Amino acid sequence: MRQRLTASSAERSSRRGFVLVVIMVLVVSVAFAGFAFVQTMSNEYRAVHIDGDLLEAEQVLASADVMVRHFIDLSHEQRDEAGGWSNNPELFQNQVIAQSTDEEVSESDDSLRWRFSVVSPPDDAPSLLETTGVRSGLENESAKLNLGNLINLELEQQNGGRLALMQLPGMTEIAADSIMDWIDADDVAREFGAESEFYRELPNPYRPRNALPTSLDELLLVRGVHRILLYGADRNLNFRIDADEREVEALTTQLVSETEDNPLPERGWASMVTLHSAERNVDRTGEPRFNLNNPNLSELHASLSEVLPVEMVEFIIRWRQYGPATASTSSPPATSVSLDLTIPAVFEFVTPMDIVEVHTYAAMMPAPIVVPSPVLSSSIEEINLLLDHTTVRIESVLRNRININLASPAVLRTIPHMTDELVDRLVNTRETLDNAARQSAAWLLTEQVLSLETFRAVLPFVTTGGDVFRAQVIAWRPVGGPSRRVELLLNGATETVGRIRWRDLTSLGVGFPVSQLSSARAESPFAGSGFGP
């Protein structure tokens, strides 16, 4: 009997122990499920906030895009009045444009407010290994050689395209001729180049475009063009060579032999060539220039009289009627000869500089009367007016011209008729001039950098303007959190400023320390400045 009771008690005790284990398992399972639920909700909460922050950052970039477009749309004169496009911290640095939507954030807590900065490579850095700064502004594409002009250079000089490309540091004859073969319309390989026959034999064959590439990336398909040469060692695009990029830089020497005469490009050829340089054919106030070759002389006379001295206007009209004349000391005085606008235009100008230091006729009957031009090589004000307000081109957009105030010596050497000596003289002279003196290309003549004859030949290829701009825009907050970085390429040469490229660089990191993106001022001049979205 006692044995049966003992067994029954043991059985009941065993059942109670099992129930306790089951309860403990259930409690632990519920606890883990609760913890998992809390962790999932916490992760979802953080994800929602991060997603919201990214959406806010995207809107900040959109606001920056609108502001930069509005600025580019201004006339050259208005851009200068607003501080200019090159280095303008008041407009392009640390622009606070959004208040945090978090209700717990005080309006006075500036560290949580979104902002953006617009940055470009520094102008005065001796090398990407030494630079630590950025420029708060835009990068003008007219400072580069436009690949669209290479075929035109072939018309100026035999192998002119190759010769121009060979001015770029690290360029080889194979790469230069292959680029020309990729661009030209025929399928005949140049001396060092490559056409369809070469590309068909590759493991993954393809055909050359035989036209302008659609982007610089396409040049990576061209024989002799390597990524390190095209884009340089700056892989995260922060305008300097970081420690982890120096091994990549060393690889360049394995591709091209570096010499004193042919150093390797730090930022790559992409910093010196473009597909998009262009400018409006307008004066500094944004008004269309007057075409000196207008066949309606009455209309031309009325238009020019608004912007040029009367002596210049009359000489231009007479030159169009009678053409150039040889200087003569025996001509009767022309003071009594009035301008006759009924005489049709016969001659056309090649450049506006065709009226400088030349002669024409005031009349042909009863005897030729020769008159000198009122514009001399030393006539600074008159030449500036002439180049600003007049043109010989009917296009509303001028393409491919190189900005002589911004281009590197390598790019300047690609301009026809520019020798090494003239490029050195140009670079040394422009460093001594203020912004007002460099507003038109006239300083090449008035500062005696070029002779009048060379200036006339160079003028169609050069400019001091440009309306296509590139820049990086970073959306960020001082407290940290997600940031966004994009590269913008905007075309201001068209009637409405258009976006050529929007390249997301966020995966490369913010790239720049906050100290470079911010400024000391607490309040941004963005609001109420006329440049807001």
C-alpha positions in Angstrom: 0.0 0.0 0.0 2.8 2.3 1.0 4.6 1.5 -2.2 1.5 2.4 -4.3 1.2 5.8 -2.5 4.9 6.5 -3.0 4.6 5.7 -6.8 1.5 7.9 -7.1 3.2 10.8 -5.4 6.2 10.5 -7.6 4.0 10.5 -10.7 2.2 13.6 -9.6 5.5 15.3 -8.8 6.8 14.4 -12.2 3.7 15.9 -13.9 4.0 19.1 -11.9 7.7 19.4 -13.0 6.8 18.9 -16.6 4.1 21.5 -16.4 6.5 24.0 -14.9 9.0 23.4 -17.7 6.3 23.9 -20.3 5.2 27.1 -18.6 8.8 28.3 -18.5 9.3 27.5 -22.2 6.1 29.4 -23.0 7.1 32.4 -20.9 10.6 32.5 -22.5 9.0 32.1 -26.0 6.6 34.9 -25.3 9.4 37.1 -23.9 11.6 36.4 -27.0 8.6 37.1 -29.2 8.0 40.4 -27.4 11.7 41.3 -27.7 11.6 40.4 -31.4 8.5 42.5 -31.9 10.1 45.4 -30.0 13.3 45.1 -32.0 11.3 44.8 -35.3 9.3 47.9 -34.4 12.4 49.7 -33.3 14.1 48.9 -36.6 11.0 49.9 -38.5 10.9 53.1 -36.6 14.5 53.9 -37.4 14.0 52.8 -41.1 11.0 55.2 -41.4 13.0 58.0 -39.9 16.0 57.3 -42.2 13.7 57.0 -45.2 12.1 60.3 -44.2 15.5 61.9 -43.8 16.5 60.7 -47.2 13.3 62.1 -48.7 14.1 65.4 -47.0 17.6 65.3 -48.3 16.3 64.6 -51.8 14.0 67.7 -51.5 17.0 69.7 -50.4 18.9 68.7 -53.5 15.9 69.6 -55.6 15.8 73.0 -54.0 19.5 73.4 -54.7 19.0 72.4 -58.3 16.3 75.1 -58.7 18.5 77.8 -57.1 21.5 77.0 -59.3 19.4 77.0 -62.4 17.9 80.3 -61.5 21.4 81.7 -61.0 22.7 80.4 -64.3 19.6 81.8 -66.1 20.8 85.4 -65.1 22.8 87.6 -67.5 26.5 87.8 -67.0 26.1 91.3 -65.4 23.5 90.0 -63.0 25.7 87.0 -62.0 28.5 89.4 -61.2 26.2 91.6 -59.1 25.1 88.5 -57.2 28.8 87.6 -56.4 29.7 85.6 -59.4 29.6 81.9 -60.1 33.3 81.0 -59.5 33.7 81.4 -55.7 30.7 82.7 -54.0 30.3 81.4 -50.4 27.4 83.8 -49.7 25.3 82.0 -52.2 26.7 78.5 -52.5 27.9 77.6 -49.1 25.9 76.3 -46.1 22.5 77.3 -47.4 19.8 76.5 -44.8 16.5 76.0 -46.5 14.5 73.5 -44.5 13.3 73.3 -40.9 13.1 69.8 -39.3 9.6 68.3 -39.2 10.2 66.7 -35.8 7.9 68.4 -33.4 10.3 68.0 -30.5 13.0 70.0 -32.3 13.1 73.6 -31.3 13.2 76.2 -34.0 16.4 77.6 -32.5 18.2 74.2 -32.8 20.1 75.0 -35.9 22.1 71.7 -35.9 19.1 69.7 -37.0 18.2 71.9 -39.9 18.9 70.6 -43.5 21.3 72.6 -45.7 23.2 72.3 -48.9 26.6 73.4 -50.2 27.7 73.7 -53.9 31.4 72.8 -54.4 33.9 72.6 -57.2 37.6 71.9 -57.5 39.9 74.5 -56.0 41.6 76.9 -58.5 44.9 77.4 -56.8 45.8 73.9 -55.5 49.4 72.9 -56.7 48.3 69.3 -56.9 45.5 66.9 -55.7 48.0 65.4 -53.2 48.4 68.8 -51.5 44.9 70.3 -51.7 42.6 70.2 -48.7 40.0 72.8 -49.7 37.1 73.2 -52.1 35.6 76.2 -54.0 32.1 77.3 -53.2 30.9 77.8 -56.8 30.5 76.2 -60.2 32.9 74.8 -62.8 32.6 76.3 -66.3 32.7 73.8 -69.1 34.1 76.4 -71.5 37.5 76.0 -69.7 37.8 72.7 -71.5 38.5 71.4 -75.0 35.2 70.4 -76.6 35.5 67.1 -78.5 33.0 68.4 -81.0 35.6 70.9 -82.2 38.2 68.3 -83.1 36.9 67.7 -86.6 36.8 71.5 -87.2 40.5 71.6 -86.1 41.2 69.1 -88.9 40.1 71.7 -91.4 42.5 74.3 -89.9 45.5 72.0 -90.0 46.4 68.5 -91.2 45.9 66.1 -88.2 44.7 69.1 -86.2 42.6 66.9 -84.0 45.4 64.7 -83.1 47.7 67.6 -82.5 45.1 69.2 -80.2 44.6 66.0 -78.2 48.4 65.5 -77.9 48.5 68.7 -75.8 46.7 66.9 -73.0 49.1 65.5 -70.3 49.7 61.7 -70.6 48.1 61.5 -74.1 49.5 59.0 -76.5 49.4 59.0 -80.3 47.5 55.7 -80.2 44.8 57.1 -77.9 44.7 60.4 -79.8 44.3 58.9 -83.3 41.8 56.3 -81.9 39.7 59.0 -80.4 39.6 60.8 -83.8 38.7 57.5 -85.5 35.9 57.0 -83.0 34.5 60.5 -83.8 35.0 60.8 -87.6 32.4 59.5 -90.0 34.6 57.2 -92.1 35.9 53.7 -91.3 39.5 54.2 -92.4 42.0 53.9 -89.5 44.5 56.7 -89.0 48.2 56.1 -88.6 48.0 55.1 -84.9 44.2 54.7 -84.6 41.6 52.0 -84.7 38.4 51.4 -86.6 35.9 48.5 -86.9 38.5 46.0 -87.9 40.3 46.4 -84.6 37.2 46.3 -82.4 35.7 43.3 -84.2 38.7 41.1 -83.1 38.2 41.9 -79.4 36.8 39.1 -77.1 33.5 41.1 -76.9 33.4 42.8 -80.3 31.6 46.1 -81.0 31.7 48.9 -83.6 33.0 52.5 -83.1 30.3 55.1 -83.1 31.9 57.2 -85.9 30.2 60.2 -84.3 30.6 62.2 -81.1 30.2 60.0 -78.0 27.1 60.5 -75.9 29.2 60.7 -72.8 32.8 60.8 -71.7 32.3 57.3 -70.3 32.0 56.0 -73.9 35.7 56.9 -74.4 36.6 53.9 -72.2 35.7 51.8 -75.3 38.3 53.5 -77.4 41.7 51.9 -78.0 44.4 53.4 -75.7 42.0 55.1 -73.3 42.2 53.7 -69.7 40.0 54.7 -66.8 42.9 56.0 -64.7 44.0 58.3 -67.6 40.4 59.5 -68.3 39.3 60.1 -64.7 42.4 60.1 -62.6 43.0 58.5 -59.2 40.3 60.5 -57.4 37.8 57.6 -57.2 35.5 59.2 -54.6 35.5 62.6 -56.5 36.4 64.8 -53.6 39.0 66.8 -55.6 42.0 65.3 -53.8 44.1 62.1 -53.7 43.3 60.4 -50.4 45.7 57.9 -48.8 43.8 54.9 -50.1 43.9 56.3 -53.7 47.6 56.7 -53.9 48.2 53.1 -55.0 45.8 53.7 -57.9 47.7 56.8 -58.8 50.9 54.8 -59.1 49.2 52.5 -61.6 49.2 55.4 -64.1 52.9 55.2 -64.6 52.5 51.6 -65.7 50.3 52.8 -68.6 52.1 55.9 -69.8 55.7 57.0 -69.6 55.8 60.2 -67.6 58.3 62.8 -68.7 59.0 66.4 -67.9 57.4 67.5 -71.2 54.4 65.1 -70.8 53.4 64.8 -67.1 50.5 62.6 -66.1 47.0 64.1 -65.5 46.0 64.2 -61.8 42.3 64.7 -62.4 42.4 62.8 -65.7 41.5 64.0 -69.2 37.9 64.4 -68.1 38.9 67.6 -66.3 40.2 69.0 -69.6 37.7 67.8 -72.2 34.0 68.1 -72.6 31.1 67.5 -74.9 28.9 70.3 -73.7 30.6 73.7 -73.7 28.3 76.4 -75.1 27.2 80.0 -74.5 24.4 82.3 -75.4 25.2 84.8 -78.3 24.2 87.7 -76.1 25.9 90.7 -74.5 26.6 91.1 -70.8 23.1 92.4 -70.1 21.5 89.3 -71.8 20.4 91.2 -74.9 21.1 89.5 -78.3 24.1 90.7 -80.1 23.7 92.6 -83.4 24.9 90.8 -86.5 27.4 92.9 -88.4 26.5 91.0 -91.6 22.8 92.0 -91.5 21.9 92.6 -95.1 19.5 95.4 -94.1 21.8 98.3 -93.6 19.1 100.7 -92.4 18.2 98.2 -89.6 21.9 97.6 -88.9 22.6 101.3 -88.6 19.7 101.8 -86.2 20.7 98.9 -84.0 24.4 99.7 -83.8 23.6 103.4 -83.0 22.2 102.2 -79.7 25.5 100.7 -78.5 28.4 102.1 -80.5 29.8 105.6 -81.2 28.5 107.2 -84.4 32.0 107.1 -86.1 32.2 103.3 -85.6 28.7 102.8 -86.9 29.3 104.8 -90.1 32.6 103.1 -90.7 31.0 99.7 -90.4 28.2 100.6 -92.8 30.7 102.0 -95.4 32.9 98.9 -95.0 29.9 96.7 -95.8 29.2 98.8 -98.9 32.7 99.3 -100.3 35.0 96.7 -98.5 38.6 97.2 -97.4 40.7 99.9 -99.0 44.4 100.6 -99.2 45.6 103.6 -97.1 46.1 106.7 -99.3 47.4 110.0 -98.3 46.1 111.7 -101.5 42.4 111.0 -100.9 40.2 114.1 -100.6 38.7 114.7 -97.1 35.5 112.8 -96.4 33.9 115.3 -94.0 31.4 116.4 -96.6 30.4 112.9 -97.7 27.2 111.9 -96.0 26.3 108.2 -95.3 24.0 106.8 -98.0 22.0 103.8 -96.6 20.4 103.1 -100.0 23.7 101.6 -101.3 23.4 97.8 -100.8 25.8 95.8 -98.7 28.3 93.8 -100.7 31.0 92.7 -98.3 30.8 90.7 -95.0 32.9 90.6 -91.9 34.8 87.4 -90.9 35.2 88.7 -87.3 34.2 91.9 -85.6 37.9 92.8 -85.4 37.9 93.3 -89.2 37.3 97.0 -88.6 40.3 97.5 -86.4 43.2 99.5 -88.0 41.9 99.2 -91.5 40.6 101.5 -94.2 37.5 101.7 -96.4 35.9 104.2 -98.8 33.5 107.0 -98.0 32.6 107.3 -101.7 33.8 106.0 -105.0 32.5 108.7 -107.3 33.7 111.0 -108.7 37.0 109.9 -107.1 37.6 107.3 -104.4 37.7 108.8 -100.9 39.6 106.6 -98.4 38.8 106.8 -94.7 40.6 105.2 -91.7 38.9 103.2 -89.1 38.3 105.0 -85.8 39.2 101.9 -83.9 42.9 101.2 -83.2 44.5 98.2 -81.4 44.9 100.5 -78.4 41.2 101.5 -78.3 40.3 99.4 -75.3 36.8 100.8 -74.7 35.8 100.7 -78.3 37.0 97.1 -78.8 35.2 96.0 -75.7 32.0 97.5 -76.9 32.5 95.9 -80.3 33.1 92.4 -78.9 30.3 92.6 -76.4 27.5 94.0 -78.6 28.2 92.6 -82.0 28.7 89.3 -83.7 29.1 87.8 -87.2 27.3 84.5 -86.3 23.6 84.0 -86.8 23.3 81.2 -84.2 21.7 82.0 -80.9 24.0 79.5 -79.2 27.8 79.5 -79.7 29.6 76.2 -79.1 33.1 74.8 -78.6 34.9 78.1 -77.7 37.5 78.0 -75.0 37.5 80.4 -72.1 40.9 82.1 -72.0 40.5 83.3 -68.4 40.0 79.8 -67.1 41.6 77.2 -69.3 44.7 75.4 -68.3 47.9 75.9 -70.4 47.4 72.4 -71.9 43.9 73.3 -73.1 45.1 76.8 -74.3 47.6 75.0 -76.5 44.8 73.3 -78.4 43.7 76.6 -79.8 44.8 77.1 -83.4 47.8 79.6 -83.8 48.6 79.5 -80.1 52.3 78.6 -79.6 53.9 77.6 -76.3 55.4 81.1 -76.1 52.0 82.8 -76.6 50.4 80.5 -74.1 53.0 81.3 -71.5 52.5 85.0 -72.2 48.7 84.7 -71.9 48.9 82.8 -68.6 51.4 85.3 -67.1 49.4 88.3 -68.2 45.9 87.1 -67.1 47.2 86.7 -63.5 47.9 90.4 -63.4 44.4 91.5 -64.6 41.3 92.2 -62.5 37.9 90.8 -63.3 36.8 94.0 -65.1 39.8 93.9 -67.5 39.1 90.2 -68.3 35.4 90.7 -69.3 36.1 90.3 -73.0 38.8 88.7 -75.1 40.0 92.2 -76.1 42.7 92.0 -73.4 44.6 89.6 -75.6 45.1 92.5 -78.0 45.2 95.5 -75.7 47.7 93.9 -73.3 49.8 93.0 -76.3 49.6 89.2 -75.7 48.8 88.7 -79.4 49.4 90.7 -82.5 46.3 92.1 -84.3 46.7 89.5 -87.1 47.0 86.6 -84.6 44.1 87.9 -82.6 41.8 88.0 -85.6 42.7 84.4 -86.3 42.3 83.2 -82.7 39.1 85.1 -81.9 36.6 82.6 -83.4 37.9 79.9 -81.0 38.0 81.8 -77.7 35.6 83.4 -75.2 35.6 84.9 -71.7 32.1 83.5 -71.1 30.4 80.1 -71.1 26.9 79.1 -69.9 27.3 75.4 -69.2 28.3 74.6 -65.6 29.2 71.6 -63.5 29.2 71.3 -59.7 28.7 68.9 -56.8 25.8 69.5 -54.4 25.8 68.0 -50.9 22.7 67.9 -48.7 23.7 67.5 -45.1 23.0 68.3 -41.4 25.6 69.2 -38.8 24.3 66.5 -36.4 25.0 63.8 -38.9 22.6 61.3 -40.3 22.1 60.5 -43.9 23.5 62.8 -46.5 23.1 63.0 -50.3 25.7 64.0 -52.9 25.1 64.6 -56.6 27.0 66.0 -59.6 25.0 68.4 -61.7 25.7 69.4 -65.3 23.4 72.3 -66.3 23.0 73.9 -69.7 22.3 77.7 -69.5 22.9 78.3 -73.1 19.4 77.4 -74.1 16.3 79.4 -73.7 15.4 77.5 -70.5 18.2 76.2 -68.3 18.2 72.4 -68.8 19.7 69.5 -66.9 22.3 67.6 -68.9 23.2 65.2 -66.2 22.2 64.3 -62.6 24.7 61.8 -61.2 24.1 60.4 -57.8 27.4 60.2 -55.8 25.9 59.3 -52.5 27.5 55.8 -52.5 30.9 57.4 -52.5 30.2 59.1 -49.2 29.9 62.7 -48.3 33.5 63.3 -49.5 34.1 66.5 -47.5 34.4 67.4 -43.8 31.7 69.6 -42.4 34.3 72.3 -41.9 34.6 72.7 -45.7 30.9 72.6 -46.2 29.9 75.1 -43.5 30.7 78.7 -42.7 30.9 80.9 -39.6 27.6 82.8 -40.3 24.6 81.6 -38.4 21.9 82.8 -40.8 22.0 82.2 -44.5 21.4 85.0 -47.0 19.4 82.5 -49.1 16.0 83.7 -47.9 14.9 86.9 -49.5 17.9 87.0 -51.9 15.8 86.3 -55.0 17.6 82.9 -55.6 15.3 80.7 -53.5 13.1 78.0 -54.8 
